[in-house]
């Protein structure tokens, strides 16, 4: 990439100015903040003491301005780096935008599918190096605070951002995030190569209403599941920052969660910075309406622990003015501002910004590391390892290169690679077709398998025509020639993209008109999304389906109309007012693919998703099913050639494979620039596949709960709670050899559980297995990649600290290692495990529940009809009930007469009834709850209870709306 002419011109000017400056007679000693021999805290104190109040406030925005009088440059928090440095753009000599062109590794879900922390650390290291290289190229554009990895747990396959995460399991996610983070940081004991930031805290897995939706998460799921993915890398010191997510958790926006300045910093051994997601501070006032003014909102965020405001793009003045107002109103003190500054400056000091030249080894990194040969080789290794073999009937794979001379590679993803929202620009692309051709040393028969059509205006008989250079689509041709032809890609859910044969570019919405100007579907609103809607009379209308049609400002018009000037525009509100087209098939995609496949020794069908269309940030999936046209293509090719294997290239679990008869099926993520090499390596057996699924692949969408329901124990999501038969279980993956596990041994030695098992390669070729250790539940406790020669046996050993067996106990309101037998098994995956071996673990003994003490209402054992909400805007969680709701507290010791006392808020009067053993069980007392006038104003209510003795389950039932914070029976 090149810098803009303006920036390029400034460099010699500044250099000349420095050369002409008179040399001082005697250089003054550097200030203490520039002395690397001093303790970090001392240096930060010195720098803060030199800043004015305005300068201190200015550091709170994402774009921290330069302070020339102290020789301090600009600093930006946030460079996207999920699977390579991404997103930031520079400008060429003509002022045109050029994307980051670093090494593009497999998507995060692909990296996770390797189950190889050592490899993931190498990738993280390469990304950190390239971040330094980009920073050397343009430090104002590419900062060294990297916004990666994403550690949100993949509890629901419909989440649009599934590709960005690692796994549905907290342990696996934590280990991989630790590896990636440590790789980014580098191994120097003093300096950071770059500073990784974990995204997005907490319980964030939906795009629909993501800034206003409330993730209601019971304490056990919150502490044992969602928090763990953050706790593991933070405790390992593998992250230097955390980004809170947009959503609310238990009624409170994460941007003002007390966890930001609380547990997050307690988990981390060294200081961390907390940076907001883009626009999240403004949401507190706008969409969430949690605070009335920006001054109040920003003050609350800072007090909660937020350090850096990613708000209003590069314009920091709005944040600065809000913070100044908060200071003047007494909502903040300068000490609060300085506290946030300390966290941000700590990051900058560890990056070596204020140290003399030559001290920081990472400062020597130049742009030469970007897409270096070593990184290209690493990208191929990562792409190889992430491939998962899902089906291999009758040893359809690997292909025998000596016997397989004629291969057909067909399908919509056969000869293209797609980038995703957080991808850099691939410096080169090896497609599956190219990879197979290179491996064979000969061309292959190919077809994208998509229809080429012409759309004829039924009113005039003229065809839609696209120009050879990007421009407006018009009604011009009277015959269906190349300019009138469009390739139709079906991505499912009725969404298509149309590529103009005239210039190979996709149609896009542009200011009302459709133009053929896009290299691939992309952008925030993905304006290349179209629908060809069949009408009752056999005609078609063209409907625009870009993401902004859901925005209130977009307007009512979504359908295409040919105007009097012949230009096609989106200007009709419904199909009745749209132009009707005839759909002429110029060339059948299925027929083309079948022709290519017929007579081939093997047909490879490459299908999958388009990362900007099949779910991404701001858009969840409505279905995980394969697109209908892709399914039809597979069926037709397999019928023509029984030796058909399928490559599914996408970034989330897909359904429907159980009803497709193909003998071979492999999965790959959108694996970056080396995807095609990896596909060929695995298909021909040069690489024995060792990837394993990091999510449960459900049989269909039918049984999935609302994507907004975060209680996975109630909904039965993830391998830990799903009781059905999955299509493919968590941890699943085949290879070209087989492994047998011997008897498992398990014992307690001191403070750890030791588990061992013999693993034997029973096949005829070397291979790698991922041996997975589970405790009863099941729950993944550890894993090990083991590479064995044919018939080789090795003993695999695991150690699980007993402290790691702790689970949240709602009756004690803390994490507890409970006394009892814990069972351990070794598995090929979560559903295929050896016989369990029990180990007795001493710990805290179970006891009847004591409700005579003040009990947080959220610590229930079961519930119905309730959600969790905020007790106050600063802290606390209450149960929000409605008429018909109930809460259950199991095995309560009751003795004699008692009184029910509760802290409740409600706007409308209601009642809370205490019952025994069932929601409709014996009534022992009822408390009337008067209106407290406001949901944040709590009142104490009481009720005398009938005399009850013994152990019972206690139920609280509600006759109307109420927020219950605490209660007791005494």
Number of C-alpha atoms within 10 A of each C-alpha: 15 17 17 16 13 10 12 12 11 11 10 11 11 10 10 11 9 11 10 8 8 7 9 7 6 6 7 7 8 9 12 16 23 19 16 15 10 11 11 16 12 13 22 19 14 15 17 18 13 13 13 10 14 11 16 20 23 23 26 26 27 25 23 21 17 15 13 9 6 11 8 12 14 15 23 22 27 25 22 25 27 26 29 32 32 25 20 20 17 19 16 14 13 10 13 12 15 16 17 23 22 26 32 30 33 30 30 28 27 35 28 28 29 27 27 22 21 14 21 25 22 20 28 31 24 30 33 31 27 29 34 27 23 27 19 17 18 16 17 13 17 28 24 27 27 29 24 32 29 25 29 29 28 28 24 25 28 26 24 26 25 30 28 26 26 31 30 28 25 26 19 23 28 24 22 30 34 27 24 32 32 27 27 32 27 23 12 11 7 13 21 26 30 30 32 31 29 27 24 24 26 26 26 28 27 26 23 17 14 18 20 18 20 24 26 21 22 23 22 21 18 18 17 16 21 25 20 20 30 29 19 22 26 28 17 18 19 27 29 28 28 27 25 25 24 29 29 25 25 25 24 26 28 28 31 29 24 21 18 26 21 12 12 22 20 15 16 21 12 14 17 24 29 26 28 29 21 18 15 25 26 21 22 27 18 14 12 18 13 16 17 11 15 22 25 20 25 28 24 24 26 24 23 20 25 28 30 28 28 25 22 17 12 12 13 21 13 14 25 22 16 19 27 21 18 21 17 12 12 11 18 21 17 15 9 16 22 21 15 24 22 21 21 25 21 19 24 19 20 19 22 21 18 18 16 12 11 9 12 18 14 20 18 12 18 17 18 12 20 25 22 15 11 11 23 21 13 19 26 21 18 28 31 30 26 28 33 27 26 21 21 18 12 8 11 18 22 20 18 12 13 7 8 13 14 17 24 27 29 33 28 24 24 24 20 17 22 21 21 22 16 20 27 26 24 22 15 15 20 21 24 27 29 22 21 26 20 16 16 18 10 12 15 21 18 23 25 23 31 24 22 22 23 25 24 27 22 15 10 11 16 20 26 26 29 29 18 15 13 18 16 21 24 23 23 19 16 14 14 19 14 17 21 28 26 28 25 21 23 23 22 19 17 14 21 21 24 25 25 29 22 19 17 19 23 25 29 29 22 16 9 14 20 24 26 27 22 17 12 21 23 20 12 13 18 18 23 30 25 26 20 19 16 16 13 7 7 10 17 23 25 21 24 26 22 20 18 15 16 11 8 8 8 11 12 13 17 23 24 27 23 20 13 8 8 16 19 22 24 21 20 17 15 14 19 11 13 21 21 25 25 19 19 15 16 17 16 14 25 24 17 18 27 25 17 23 31 19 14 21 17 21 30 28 31 26 27 27 24 25 21 23 26 24 24 23 19 16 21 21 21 15 18 21 18 22 21 13 20 23 15 14 24 28 18 16 29 24 16 19 20 17 19 26 28 23 25 23 23 22 28 28 22 23 18 15 18 10 7 12 15 23 18 22 22 23 27 28 25 28 32 32 26 30 30 27 25 29 28 25 22 24 26 18 17 14 20 23 28 28 31 29 28 28 26 27 22 25 19 16 16 8 12 14 15 9 17 18 17 26 18 20 14 13 15 16 24 24 26 19 15 17 10 12 11 15 17 22 23 25 25 25 25 19 24 21 18 18 22 13 20 15 16 18 18 21 17 17 11 9 12 17 20 18 21 19 21 15 21 20 24 17 17 12 14 17 21 22 24 23 21 20 28 22 18 16 12 16 17 24 21 17 20 17 16 16 15 20 16 17 16 14 17 15 12 18 16 18 18 16 16 17 13 11 17 15 17 19 18 20 21 13 14 13 16 18 18 18 13 15 13 17 17 29 27 29 21 23 23 22 16 14 16 18 13 18 19 17 18 13 19 13 14 11 10 10 11 13 18 18 19 17 11 16 20 22 23 25 21 21 16 14 21 14 13 20 22 25 25 22 25 15 17 14 13 16 23 25 28 25 26 19 16 14 21 25 25 22 23 19 18 20 18 22 12 11 13 19 16 22 19 25 21 27 28 24 17 15 16 18 19 29 19 25 23 21 17 17 22 11 13 13 18 18 19 19 19 14 25 18 18 18 14 11 17 16 15 20 16 14 18 19 19 16 20 14 13 15 12 10 16 19 19 25 26 22 26 23 18 17 22 29 26 25 24 21 21 19 21 18
